[in-house]
Amino acid sequence: MQYTKSIFLLLLALVTLTRCSKDNTAPITKTQEQLILEMLSQYAEDTAVVSTAERAFLNEIRAIANDVEGLYAGVEAEPDYQAKYERLKANIRARIAIVTQKADDFYHHSPEQITLTRNAFVLMSYDALQRYAPAFYWTKLGIFAANEVRSGVVICYILKRGFDYHQVKWVLDPATGATAADVLMEATQILIGGQLDVFTDIGALALLNKYGPQNLKDQPWLTADAQRGFAIQYDAEQALKNGNIAAYQDLQTTAAIEFGAHEQLYILQKLWDKPLMGLFAQVNQWTLGLSQGQFAIFGDLFIGVNKFTHPEEGFTVKIPANGHNLVSGADRVEIARNGFNSLNRQRKNANWSFKIDYAQARIGHAYGIYRW
């Protein structure tokens, strides 16, 4: 319920901020505020049931995600590591296209269900990659970060459905006629688009690690962050060979942070440069200030399956004090650093290590994940 209230604050702030810049935007009323809270309270607990047919479909998608070896098709024939990287990305994009078409057919062209299926494929793929190449630690946190995006997308769909049902139409941009529902839908497409871009890039880097991080750390076509990531990845794998598990865990975490910086600065920055996401970043800071740090629309990370149905089975990594401005790549890197370090600390506890692995497995099978 705490999370749903933060989403309410998001919408309230969206209207408020837009009204400040456009005098002819209609203000939100108390009745409308109450309506939002009622709509969101209905989603305080996920009660969706997966049909037998849909479970079979999700299992089909999972089988595609788990064919990791198939992603190396044609890679060996490429002349250098950059060409191998590009071939891996092309193979991943081809998989995404196949999954998208299957979702379009199964869900009868529903854009919402297609988007959520693409997200489920990313979740399943991160699970598969982590099991295939556990030394490359980025995907361990990546699956929970991708699941957090799914949570936000589902909330947006729930709100839009409520807006449509109740015929609520708040025009946020009189010049274009864009409503709050339009903004929510656009935001979900931006978020999923960014998620697929990250998956394509980091998936290729994780698979490329097969050829030895020592051979990749000085590749000039890689970003400086990715080069450092592979250099530290090599040290981590050497520590593992030497039986130094503590050093291995800490070094692979540091490597993951470097790869996280690469993703944030070179893949996701274009997402946060979009005007709508810039507005969301402002709203995030506004809600954090208003709630004295209790509510974060972006930045908090739940390490678990579903914060609504089983919050006690996971833990929340709060947005760091120095990571509030999401438009800033440096701030987002600090958020990622905080997430990886928190995950690393918790996995060293036997009880939490099991819970983290179990949550990964459930998400990788699409069991109990956020639905609408």
For each residue, the residues with C-beta under 8 A, 3 or more apart:
1: 4 5 41 44
2: 5 6 294 295
3: 6 7 151 155 307 308
4: 1 7 8 37 40 41 43 44 155
5: 1 2 8 9 37 40 295
6: 2 3 9 10 287 291 295 296 297
7: 3 4 10 11 40 155 159 297
8: 4 5 11 12 33 36 37 40
9: 5 6 12 13 283 286 287 290 291 295 297
10: 6 7 13 14 280 283 287 297
11: 7 8 14 15 28 36 159 180
12: 8 9 15 16 28 33 36
13: 9 10 16 17 282 283 286 287
14: 10 11 17 18 172 180 183 279 283
15: 11 12 18 19 25 27 28 170 172 180
16: 12 13 19 20 28
17: 13 14 20 21 279 282 283 286
18: 14 15 21 22 25 172 173 279
19: 15 16 22 23 25 27
20: 16 17
21: 17 18
22: 18 19 25 172 173 174
23: 19
24: 174
25: 15 18 19 22 171 172 173 174
26: 170 171
27: 15 19
28: 11 12 15 16 32 33 170
29: 32 33
30: 33 34
31: 34 35
32: 28 29 35 36 168 170
33: 8 12 28 29 30 36 37
34: 30 31 37 38
35: 31 32 38 39 162 166 168
36: 8 11 12 32 33 39 40 159 162
37: 4 5 8 33 34 40 41
38: 34 35 41 42
39: 35 36 42 43 158 159 162 166
40: 4 5 7 8 36 37 43 44 155 158 159
41: 1 4 37 38 44
42: 38 39 158
43: 4 39 40 46 154 155 158 308 372
44: 1 4 40 41 308
45: 308 309
46: 43 306 308 309 368 370 371
47:
48: 371 372
49:
50: 54 55 58 366 371
51: 54 55
52: 55 56
53: 56 57
54: 50 51 57 58 106
55: 50 51 52 58 59
56: 52 53 59 60
57: 53 54 60 61 102 106
58: 50 54 55 61 62 120 365 366
59: 55 56 62 63
60: 56 57 63 64 102
61: 57 58 64 65 99 102 103 117 120 121 124
62: 58 59 65 66 124 364 365 366
63: 59 60 66 67
64: 60 61 67 95 98 99 121
65: 61 62 95 121 124 125 127 128
66: 62 63 124 128
67: 63 64 70 71
68: 71 128 129 132 207
69: 72
70: 67 73 91
71: 67 68 75 88 91 92 95 203 207
72: 69 75 76 88 91 207 210
73: 70 91
74: 77 78 87 91
75: 71 72 78 84 87 88 91 207
76: 72
77: 74
78: 74 75 83 84 86 87
79: 83
80: 83 84
81: 84 85 208 211 215 216 219
82: 85 86 219 221
83: 78 79 80 86 87
84: 75 78 80 81 87 88 208 211
85: 81 82 88 89 204 205 208
86: 78 82 83 89 90
87: 74 75 78 83 84 90 91
88: 71 72 75 84 85 91 92 203 204 207 208
89: 85 86 92 93 200 201 203 204
90: 86 87 93 94
91: 70 71 72 73 74 75 87 88 94 95
92: 71 88 89 95 96 199 200 203 204
93: 89 90 96 97 200
94: 90 91 97 98
95: 64 65 71 91 92 98 99 121 125
96: 92 93 99 100 118 121 196 199 200
97: 93 94 100 101
98: 64 94 95 101 102
99: 61 64 95 96 102 103 117 118 121
100: 96 97 103 104 114 117 118
101: 97 98 104 105
102: 57 60 61 98 99 105 106 117
103: 61 99 100 106 107 113 114 117 118
104: 100 101 107 109 114
105: 101 102 108
106: 54 57 102 103 113 117
107: 103 104 110 113 114 117
108: 105
109: 104 114
110: 107 113 114
111: 114 115
112: 115 116 157 372
113: 103 106 107 110 116 117
114: 100 103 104 107 109 110 111 117 118
115: 111 112 118 119 153 188 189 192
116: 112 113 119 120 150 153 154 371 372
117: 61 99 100 102 103 106 107 113 114 120 121
118: 96 99 100 103 114 115 121 122 192 196
119: 115 116 122 123 146 149 150 153 192 195
120: 58 61 116 117 123 124 150 366 369
121: 61 64 65 95 96 99 117 118 124 125
122: 118 119 125 126 146 195 196 199
123: 119 120 126 127 143 146 147 150 363 364 366 369
124: 61 62 65 66 120 121 127 128 364 365 366
125: 65 95 121 122 128 129 199 203
126: 122 123 129 130 139 142 143 146 199 364
127: 65 123 124 130 131 143 360 361 363 364
128: 65 66 68 124 125 131 132 364
129: 68 125 126 132 133 136 139 203 206 207
130: 126 127 133 134 136 139 140 143 360
131: 127 128 134
132: 68 128 129
133: 129 130 136 139 206 207 209 210
134: 130 131 137 140
135: 209 233 236 237 240 252
136: 129 130 133 139 205 206 209 233 252 256
137: 134 140 141 252 253 255 256 340
138: 141 142 202 206 255 256 259 260
139: 126 129 130 133 136 142 143 202 206
140: 130 134 137 143 256 343 356 360
141: 137 138 144 145 256 260 301 336 339 340 343
142: 126 138 139 145 146 198 202
143: 123 126 127 130 139 140 146 147 360 363 364
144: 141 147 148 301 302 303 304 339 343 359 360 363
145: 141 142 148 149 301 339
146: 119 122 123 126 142 143 149 150 195 199
147: 123 143 144 150 151 302 305 363 369 370
148: 144 145 151 152 300 301 302
149: 119 145 146 152 153 191 192 195
150: 116 119 120 123 146 147 153 154 369 370
151: 3 147 148 154 155 302 307 370
152: 148 149 155 156 188 191 297 298
153: 115 116 119 149 150 156 157 188 191 192
154: 43 116 150 151 157 158 370 371 372
155: 3 4 7 40 43 151 152 158 159
156: 152 153 159 160 184 185 187 188
157: 112 153 154 160 161 184 188 372
158: 39 40 42 43 154 155 161 162 372
159: 7 11 36 39 40 155 156 162 163 181 184
160: 156 157 163 164 181 184 185
161: 157 158 164 165 372
162: 35 36 39 158 159 165 166 168
163: 159 160 166 167 168 169 179 180 181
164: 160 161 167 181
165: 161 162
166: 35 39 162 163
167: 163 164
168: 32 35 162 163 180 181
169: 163 179 181
170: 15 26 28 32 179 180
171: 25 26 174 177 178 179
172: 14 15 18 22 25 178 179 180 182 183
173: 18 22 25 176 177 178
174: 22 24 25 171 177
175:
176: 173
177: 171 173 174
178: 171 172 173 182 183
179: 163 169 170 171 172 182 183
180: 11 14 15 163 168 170 172 183 184
181: 159 160 163 164 168 169 184 185
182: 172 178 179 185 186
183: 14 172 178 179 180 186 187 276
184: 156 157 159 160 180 181 187 188
185: 156 160 181 182 188 189
186: 182 183 189 190 276
187: 156 183 184 190 191 276 277 280
188: 115 152 153 156 157 184 185 191 192
189: 115 185 186 192 193
190: 186 187 193 194 271 274 276 277
191: 149 152 153 187 188 194 195 271
192: 115 118 119 149 153 188 189 195 196
193: 189 190 196 197 271
194: 190 191 197 198 267 268 271
195: 119 122 146 149 191 192 198 199
196: 96 118 122 192 193 199 200
197: 193 194 200 201 267 268 271
198: 142 194 195 201 202 263 267 268
199: 92 96 122 125 126 146 195 196 202 203
200: 89 92 93 96 196 197 203 204
201: 89 197 198 204 205 263 267
202: 138 139 142 198 199 205 206 259 263
203: 71 88 89 92 125 129 199 200 206 207
204: 85 88 89 92 200 201 207 208
205: 85 136 201 202 208 209 226 229 259
206: 129 133 136 138 139 202 203 209
207: 68 71 72 75 88 129 133 203 204 210
208: 81 84 85 88 204 205 211 216
209: 133 135 136 205 206 212 213 216 230 233
210: 72 133 207
211: 81 84 208 215 216
212: 209 215 216 234
213: 209 216 217 230 231 233 234 237
214: 217 230 234
215: 81 211 212 219
216: 81 208 209 211 212 213 219 222 227 230
217: 213 214 227 228 230 231 233 234
218: 227
219: 81 82 215 216 222 227 230
220:
221: 82
222: 216 219 226 227 230
223: 226 227 262 265 266
224: 227 228
225: 228 229 258 259 261 262 265 266
226: 205 222 223 229 230 258 259 262
227: 216 217 218 219 222 223 224 230 231
228: 217 224 225 231 232 258
229: 205 225 226 232 233 255 256 258 259 262
230: 209 213 214 216 217 219 222 226 227 233 234 255
231: 213 217 227 228 234 235
232: 228 229 235 236 251 252 254 255 258
233: 135 136 209 213 217 229 230 236 237 251 252 255
234: 212 213 214 217 230 231 237 238
235: 231 232 238 239 251 255
236: 135 232 233 239 240 247 248 251 252 254 255
237: 135 213 233 234 240 241 248
238: 234 235 241 242
239: 235 236 242 244 245 247 248 251
240: 135 236 237 243 244 245 248
241: 237 238
242: 238 239
243: 240
244: 239 240 247 248
245: 239 240 248 249
246: 249 250
247: 236 239 244 250 251
248: 236 237 239 240 244 245 251 252
249: 245 246 252 253 344 347 348
250: 246 247 253 254 344
251: 232 233 235 236 239 247 248 254 255
252: 135 136 137 232 233 236 248 249 255 256
253: 137 249 250 256 257 340 341 343 344
254: 232 236 250 251 257 258
255: 137 138 229 230 232 233 235 236 251 252 258 259
256: 136 137 138 140 141 229 252 253 259 260 340
257: 253 254 260 261 333 336 337 340 341
258: 225 226 228 229 232 254 255 261 262
259: 138 202 205 225 226 229 255 256 262 263
260: 138 141 256 257 263 264 333 336 337 340
261: 225 257 258 264 265 333 336
262: 223 225 226 229 258 259 265 266 267
263: 198 201 202 259 260 266 267 268 336
264: 260 261 267 268 269 329 332 333 336
265: 223 225 261 262 268 269 329 333
266: 223 225 262 263 269
267: 194 197 198 201 262 263 264 270
268: 194 197 198 263 264 265 271 272 329 332
269: 264 265 266 272 273 329
270: 267 273 274
271: 190 191 193 194 197 268 274 277
272: 268 269 277 278 281 326 327 329 332
273: 269 270 277 278 327
274: 190 270 271 277 278
275: 278 279
276: 183 186 187 190 279 280
277: 187 190 271 272 273 274 280 281 326 327
278: 272 273 274 275 281 282 327
279: 14 17 18 275 276 282 283
280: 10 187 276 277 283 284 297 298 326
281: 272 277 278 284 285 298 325 326 327
282: 13 17 278 279 285 286
283: 9 10 13 14 17 279 280 286 287 297
284: 280 281 287 288 296 297 298 299 324 326
285: 281 282 288 289 324 325
286: 9 13 17 282 283 289 290
287: 6 9 10 13 283 284 290 291 295 296 297
288: 284 285 291 293 295 296 319 324
289: 285 286 292
290: 9 286 287 295
291: 6 9 287 288 294 295
292: 289
293: 288 296 318 319 321
294: 2 291
295: 2 5 6 9 287 288 290 291
296: 6 284 287 288 293 299 300 318 319
297: 6 7 9 10 152 280 283 284 287
298: 152 280 281 284 319 326
299: 284 296 318 319 323 324 326 335
300: 148 296 316 317 318 319
301: 141 144 145 148 316 317 335 339
302: 144 147 148 151 307 311 314 315 316 317
303: 144 314 315 316 317 342 343 346 356 359
304: 144 307 310 311 313 314 315 355 359
305: 147 309 310 313 314 359 362 363 367 368 369
306: 46 309 310 368 369 370
307: 3 151 302 304 311 314 316
308: 3 43 44 45 46 311 370
309: 45 46 305 306 368
310: 304 305 306 313 314 368
311: 302 304 307 308 314
312:
313: 304 305 310 355 359
314: 302 303 304 305 307 310 311 355 359
315: 302 303 304 346 352
316: 300 301 302 303 307
317: 300 301 302 303 338 339 342 343
318: 293 296 299 300
319: 288 293 296 298 299 300 323 324 335 338
320: 323 334 335 337 338
321: 293 324
322: 331 334
323: 299 319 320 331 332 334 335 338
324: 284 285 288 299 319 321 331
325: 281 285 328 331
326: 272 277 280 281 284 298 299 331 332
327: 272 273 277 278 281 331
328: 325 331 332
329: 264 265 268 269 272 332 333
330: 333 334
331: 322 323 324 325 326 327 328 334 335
332: 264 268 272 323 326 328 329 335 336
333: 257 260 261 264 265 329 330 336 337
334: 320 322 323 330 331 337 338
335: 299 301 319 320 323 331 332 338 339
336: 141 257 260 261 263 264 332 333 339 340
337: 257 260 320 333 334 340 341
338: 317 319 320 323 334 335 341 342
339: 141 144 145 301 317 335 336 342 343
340: 137 141 253 256 257 260 336 337 343 344
341: 253 257 337 338 344 345
342: 303 317 338 339 345 346
343: 140 141 144 253 303 317 339 340 346 347 356
344: 249 250 253 340 341 347 348
345: 341 342 348 349
346: 303 315 342 343 349 352 353 356
347: 249 343 344 352 353 356
348: 249 344 345 353
349: 345 346 352 353
350: 353 354
351: 354 355
352: 315 346 347 349 355 356
353: 346 347 348 349 350 356 357
354: 350 351 357 358
355: 304 313 314 351 352 358 359
356: 140 303 343 346 347 352 353 359 360
357: 353 354 360 361
358: 354 355 361 362
359: 144 303 304 305 313 314 355 356 362 363
360: 127 130 140 143 144 356 357 363 364
361: 127 357 358 364 365
362: 305 358 359 365 367 368 369
363: 123 127 143 144 147 305 359 360 366 367 369
364: 62 123 124 126 127 128 143 360 361
365: 58 62 124 361 362
366: 50 58 62 120 123 124 363 369
367: 305 362 363
368: 46 305 306 309 310 362
369: 120 123 147 150 305 306 362 363 366
370: 46 147 150 151 154 306 308
371: 46 48 50 116 154
372: 43 48 112 116 154 157 158 161
